[in-house]
């Protein structure tokens, strides 16, 4: 299943047929990748990812945790972050991509933001087409609540 998803993520735009489930996995994989970017993938980060997925996709807790585990496997098999940001950028309008960046900041602050996570989030925001200014505002919103 994950090999199929990664194959579709790497396919040319003409050959790619991604469904809503693929976009969910890509979004969750970005969350996991942010959490792992500091080499500490903590229980508070896992819990935050589960809560964010449950809230955004209106999933019961066990389905959110299952989606996170699926994303963990996809993330560990992916060669780079572009595979996931491309899916999100193509599937999500700009205004919602700003929300995606805010969500990723929420994951990063679950156990304290370090330099690796800040750098990674700057890269992801850029790949998603979100400006540094919008990302900074998204971080401020994430820190407030």
C-alpha positions as CSV (number, residue, x, y, z in Angstrom):
1,X,0.0,0.0,0.0
2,X,2.7,2.5,0.9
3,X,4.9,1.5,-2.0
4,X,1.8,2.2,-4.2
5,X,1.3,5.6,-2.6
6,X,4.9,6.6,-3.0
7,X,4.9,5.4,-6.6
8,X,1.9,7.6,-7.3
9,X,3.5,10.5,-5.4
10,X,6.6,10.2,-7.7
11,X,4.6,9.7,-10.9
12,X,4.4,12.5,-13.5
13,X,1.5,14.9,-13.1
14,X,-0.3,13.2,-16.1
15,X,-0.1,9.7,-14.6
16,X,-0.8,10.7,-11.0
17,X,-4.3,9.9,-9.7
18,X,-4.4,10.8,-6.0
19,X,-7.5,10.6,-4.0
20,X,-8.6,12.2,-0.8
21,X,-7.0,9.4,1.3
22,X,-3.6,10.2,-0.3
23,X,-3.9,13.8,0.6
24,X,-4.7,12.9,4.2
25,X,-1.7,10.6,4.4
26,X,0.5,13.3,2.8
27,X,-0.7,15.9,5.4
28,X,-0.2,13.4,8.3
29,X,3.2,12.5,6.9
30,X,4.3,16.1,7.0
31,X,3.2,16.3,10.6
32,X,5.3,13.2,11.4
33,X,8.2,14.5,9.4
34,X,8.1,17.8,11.4
35,X,8.0,15.9,14.7
36,X,10.9,13.7,13.6
37,X,13.0,16.6,12.3
38,X,14.6,17.2,15.7
39,X,15.5,13.5,16.1
40,X,13.0,13.3,19.0
41,X,9.6,11.9,18.1
42,X,7.9,12.2,21.4
43,X,4.6,11.0,22.9
44,X,3.4,14.6,23.2
45,X,4.0,15.1,19.5
46,X,2.1,11.8,18.6
47,X,-0.8,12.9,20.8
48,X,-0.8,16.3,19.2
49,X,-0.8,14.8,15.7
50,X,-3.7,12.4,16.7
51,X,-5.7,15.3,18.1
52,X,-5.1,17.5,15.1
53,X,-6.0,14.8,12.6
54,X,-9.1,13.8,14.6
55,X,-10.3,17.5,14.7
56,X,-9.5,18.4,11.1
57,X,-10.9,15.2,9.5
58,X,-13.6,14.6,12.1
59,X,-12.2,11.2,13.0
60,X,-12.7,9.1,16.1
61,X,-9.4,8.9,18.1
62,X,-8.6,5.3,17.0
63,X,-9.0,6.3,13.3
64,X,-6.8,9.3,13.8
65,X,-4.1,7.2,15.5
66,X,-4.4,4.7,12.6
67,X,-3.9,7.5,10.1
68,X,-0.9,8.7,12.0
69,X,0.6,5.2,12.0
70,X,0.0,4.9,8.2
71,X,1.7,8.3,7.8
72,X,4.6,7.2,9.9
73,X,5.2,4.3,7.6
74,X,4.8,6.5,4.5
75,X,7.2,9.1,5.9
76,X,9.8,6.5,6.8
77,X,9.8,5.2,3.2
78,X,9.8,8.6,1.5
79,X,13.0,9.9,-0.1
80,X,12.2,13.6,0.4
81,X,9.6,16.1,1.7
82,X,8.7,17.3,-1.7
83,X,6.6,14.1,-2.3
84,X,4.2,15.2,0.4
85,X,4.3,19.0,-0.1
86,X,3.5,18.6,-3.7
87,X,0.3,16.6,-2.9
88,X,-0.8,19.1,-0.3
89,X,0.0,22.1,-2.6
90,X,-2.0,20.6,-5.5
91,X,-4.9,19.5,-3.3
92,X,-5.3,22.4,-0.9
93,X,-6.1,26.1,-1.7
94,X,-3.6,28.8,-0.5
95,X,-5.7,29.9,2.5
96,X,-5.8,26.4,3.7
97,X,-2.1,25.9,3.1
98,X,-1.5,28.7,5.6
99,X,-3.6,26.6,8.1
100,X,-1.5,23.6,7.2
101,X,1.7,25.5,8.2
102,X,0.0,26.6,11.4
103,X,-0.9,23.0,12.1
104,X,2.7,21.9,11.5
105,X,3.9,24.6,14.0
106,X,1.4,23.2,16.5
107,X,3.1,19.8,16.1
108,X,6.5,21.3,16.5
109,X,5.6,23.2,19.7
110,X,4.2,20.1,21.4
111,X,7.6,19.3,22.9
112,X,9.4,22.6,22.3
113,X,10.7,24.1,19.0
114,X,14.3,23.7,18.2
115,X,16.5,25.0,15.4
116,X,16.0,21.9,13.3
117,X,12.3,22.2,13.4
118,X,12.3,25.9,12.7
119,X,14.5,25.3,9.6
120,X,12.4,22.4,8.5
121,X,9.2,24.4,8.8
122,X,10.7,27.3,6.8
123,X,11.5,24.8,4.0
124,X,8.0,23.2,4.1
125,X,6.3,26.6,4.1
126,X,8.3,27.6,1.1
127,X,7.5,24.3,-0.7
128,X,3.8,24.9,0.0
129,X,4.1,28.4,-1.4
130,X,3.4,30.1,2.0
131,X,5.4,33.3,2.5
132,X,7.8,33.7,5.5
133,X,5.5,36.4,6.8
134,X,2.4,34.2,6.7
135,X,4.4,31.3,8.3
136,X,5.5,33.7,11.1
137,X,1.9,34.7,11.7
138,X,0.9,31.0,11.7
139,X,3.5,30.3,14.3
140,X,2.3,33.1,16.5
141,X,-1.3,31.7,16.2
142,X,0.0,28.2,17.1
143,X,1.8,29.5,20.1
144,X,-1.2,31.3,21.4
145,X,-3.5,28.4,21.2
